[in-house]
Amino acid sequence: MAAGGSGTAGRKAGDSSIMAGAENPIAVIGASRGTGLQCIMYIAKQKLHCRAISRDPVACEKAVSSKLPANLRIYVTYQKADVTEPKSLPPALRGCRGVIFAATATAGWRLPFYEYKDTPPHVDFEGCVAAANAAAAQGVLPLCVQTRNTTMGRIMDWKLLGEQGVQKVYDAVGKSATRDMSVTIVRPGFLTDDAPSGPTGILVDTGDSLSGSISRGDVAAVCVEALLREDGKRLVFEVVAGKQGGNYPVCTNWDHVFSSLKNGYLPVTPGTCMQLG
């Protein structure tokens, strides 16, 4: 468990729609590497079921098995899908009650970009929106999208378009749906492979006010926790690694972090999070 304690009181323990069992796992799109792989690790370590979605399930399973203890691998299943092929997504998301979109382009900005499948327009914009459409069509209630984290090419522009497209999809569907549907957007700083710090070693805020770096493990934890708690709904926020205190509260667990975001306590004086719970 990451430093600082888990802080799971805010999780929707009474909501069977998200506390994923084998029949309704949490799907992670882009699960074979990077933050997506870290999401799978985090979910399985919570002993929750997840579905690792990637273009190459065999390679994805190999990557997961190389990092996850054998006793936790039972919580992971694998599904082939490609965000640049929208028709592949609905079967992959069927039955899931939460989706994390962690896919990102593997190629930079190239012209003419439509000749290159792995460029930001195809993955970070069109692919992200395609995933939202498929998730909404399958009745997936919470969706968490990891977006801006790099300056490669014009990827940040395409990620922003992806954010806007995803929110439009869920806003439109949410107006006619009989159940509450929500999107959370997580905007991390520059991603590293450092060991995660947990809730005690990150800064969160809104309004594009943060810059810096953060470990993929911490971003994964933030994305998963956002799906598992009521106060993780309908948030758009930045997250970086940093020393808490000063303008940012000292948070000892995830309940403090999300309570502060949901209730508009950031930036604040030291100790505010400690007073929340």
N, C-alpha and C positions, 0 to 999 in steps of 0.2 A: 504494500500500500504506500502511496506517495506520502511524503512528509506532510505533517500538519493535521492528520486525521481525515476520515472520510466525510463526515458531515452529511449523513444520508437522511436526516429527518425530513428534509424538503422533498424527497422523492415521492412519487405518486404511488405509495405502497398499496393504497386501496383501489387503484385503477388497473384492473387486469388487462386493459387494452394495451398498456405499454410495458408492464413488467413481464418481459418476453419469456415465454416458454418455447418448447421445441416447435409448437404449432404456429406460433406467431413471433418469429425472431426479429431482431433488429438487423436491417440490411445496411451494409457498408459498401458503397460504390467506389471503386478505386482501391480495393483492399490488398493488392499484391505488394505494395511498397509504400514508403513514406508515412504520412499521417493516417492513411486508410489502414495500413497494416497495424499501426499502433492502436487504432480504434478497436480492431478485432482483438488484440491482446488485452486491452483494458476491459472490454465487455466480457470476454471469457474468464478473466480473473475475478470478475464479479459473480461468476457462475450463472450468467444469463446467456441465452442462446442467441446466436448471430448467424447471418448469412453473408459470406464473403463473396462479393460480386466483382468479377474481373474478366478481361478478355481471354485470359489463360488460366483456368481453374487449377490445372495441374501444377503450374509454376507457383500459383498463389498458395496452394496447399503445402508445397515444399517450403515456401518462405515462412508460413505460419508455423509449421512443424519444427522448423529449425530454431524457433524462439519460444514456443509455448510448451510447457510441461505436458507430458503424455496424458495425465489425468484431467487436463482441462481441454483437450482437443475434442472431446465429445460435445462441447458446446458450439462447435463451428461446423457449418456445412458450406458447400461451395456451389456457385452458379455462374455460368458463362453469360455475359452480356457486354455490350459495347455502347457507350453513350452516343457514339457517332452513328449508330444504327438503332434508331428509336424503337423499331418493332421488337428488338430483343429485350427491351426493358420490362414491359408488363409481366411476362412470365417470371422474370427474376424477382420482381417485387411482390408477387401475389402472396397474400397471407401475412405480409410483414406489417407490423404496427408502428414502426419508426424507421426512418431512413436517414443515413448520413451520407452526404455527397462530398467525397474527398478526392475525386478525380481531378487531374489538371493536365494541361498540355505537356507533352514531352519534347516538342519542337518549338523553337522561337518563331517570331514573325517572319514569314517568307512570302514573297510575291511571285506568282499569283497564289494566294493562300488556299484557294479551294482545291488546288492540286495536292495539298498536304493534309492528310487526315488528322494528324496529331497536333495541329496548331490551335492556338487559343480560340479563334472564332468557332471551330468545330467542337471543342471540348468544353472550354470554360464559359462559353455563351450558349450555343445551340445545344450542346450536350447537357448542360445544367438545366436548361428549360425543358428539354425532352425528359429528363429524369423527374422533374416536378410534375409534368403532365402525366407520366406513367404512374407516379406515386399517388397523385390525386385520383386518377381513374381507378386505382385499386383500393381507394378508401383509406390510404395511409394518413393517420391523423397528424403526427408531428414529423417535420422534416428539418434537418439541420444542414446548412450548407457552409462549408469552409471555403472562403474565397481568397481575398487578396493576401498574397504572401511573398511576392517577388516582383522584380522590375524587369524581368526577361521580356524583351520586345515590347509589344503593346498589351501584354497580358492583363495588366491591371484595368485597362479600359474594357476589355472583353469580360473580365470578371464582374465589373460593375454592371454591365449590360445583363449578365447572367443573373445577378442579384435582383435586378429590376424585373426581369422576365419571370423568375420564380415567384416573387411576391405577387405579381399580377395573376399568375395561375392560381395560387392558393386563395387570394382574395376573392377571385371570381367564383371558385368552387365553394369556398366557405360560406358565401351568401346563400347558396341553395342547399348546402349539406345539412343533414339532420344532426350531425355531431360536430363538435368543435374541432377545427383544423387550423394548424399554425405552422409558421416558418420561423426559424431562428437563423440569423446570419452571424457567423463567427469570422472576424477579420484578424488573423494573427500577423505578427511581425515576421521578420526574416526567419525562416525555419532552420533549426540546427538538429544535430543528432546527440546533443547533450542529454545527460540524465535528467528526467523530469524533477521539478522542484515541488510540485503539488500546490495546493491553494495558498500556502504561506509564501510562495516565491514568485507570484505573478501579479501583474497590475491589469485591471480591466477598466474600460471607460467607453464613452460614446462620443460621437462627433468628430472622428478622425483626429483625436488629440494625442494619441500615443504613437511612438515609433521605437524600434529596437528589434531584438531577436527573441526567440522563444523555442523551446524544444518541441519536437513533434509529439513526444509523449505527453507533454502538458496540453497541447492543442487537442489531442485525442481525448484526454480526460474531460476537457471543457465541453467538447462536442457531445460526448456520451452523457455527461451529467445534464446537459441542457435538455436532452430527450427524456431523461428519467425523472424530471421534477416539474411541478406546476409552474414554479417561478422561472423556468427556462423558456417559456413560451413567448413568442413575438418580440424577441430581442434582436437588436443589431448593435454589435459592440466590437471593440478592438481588445486584443490581449497580447501582452508582451511579458517577458521576464523582467523582474525588477525588485528592488527593495521596498517593502511596504513601510508606511509611515509618512509624515509630512502631509501632503495633500491626498494621500491614498491610505485607506484604513488597513489596520492589521487584521487579517482574516485567518482564522485558524482552521477553517474547513470549507467545504463547498457550499454548505448552507449559508454561511456568511457572505461568500462571494456573490451568489445569485440573489440573495435578499437585497444586497446593496445595489445591484444593477436594476432589479425589478422595481424597487421603491425609490429610485432616483437619489441615492445617497452619495454618488460620486460626482466630482471629487469632494472629499470631506476632511474633517480633522481626524487625527489619529484616534483609534478606539471606537469609532462609530459602529463598525461591524461587531465588535465585542459586545456592544450594547444591544444588538439586535436579537440575540438568542439566549 
